[in-house]
């Protein structure tokens, strides 16, 4: 889950940067308030089709299209706020983790083809943000010569090890864990690129790892196109289009945003039990 823009309706309430900071350093976040509504809607559609509605209704296409918007949109909002709107990304990651803990039991009750233990998507988002924030901080300290190359390489090796091990246990696996760090890298490059041709080329190239990883996260061409398309849209926002997004007509209530993920899984779990579809 991600939080909202600088509005009080923000889900995870990141601490915003000082108002004395330059606007050029903090792009407008109005789009994330719209993103909240869209992310919850598409996620709910995906879960209803997957776990509630009968398979003979022929609605699998909704999960492979509308449902594939949710995760990259959540990841993009988390990356955006981790980069531009919070002083402490690790504390922000812990707040996302709390939501994941609250949702894990009903999440485990969802009917699946495999009975393997998997942590829900909030663990993916929180861990991915932590990896991205630590990588960014390590590089910042290295460029300021407050961290030696040896320590930087040791930290990178530890991060890769954590990514590899954790990738077997979280939803969206290894590719999902890479999405937020790559979003943060691309958003920073796209937002800070100047007028020089070299800078613009570098900013453009920074988007390709995000799009490549997004394309690896799904099997069908339809699902790939919706996932990649969502990432392309967000990267355009990072490149400057966010300045043109108006404020949302109605900010999402903070309690609704915080509670929706665990609460909707709890309701679906009740239906799974009542309908006799509980996986044993």
Order of alpha helices (4+ residues) and beta strands (2+ residues): alpha-alpha-alpha-alpha-alpha-alpha-alpha-alpha-alpha-alpha
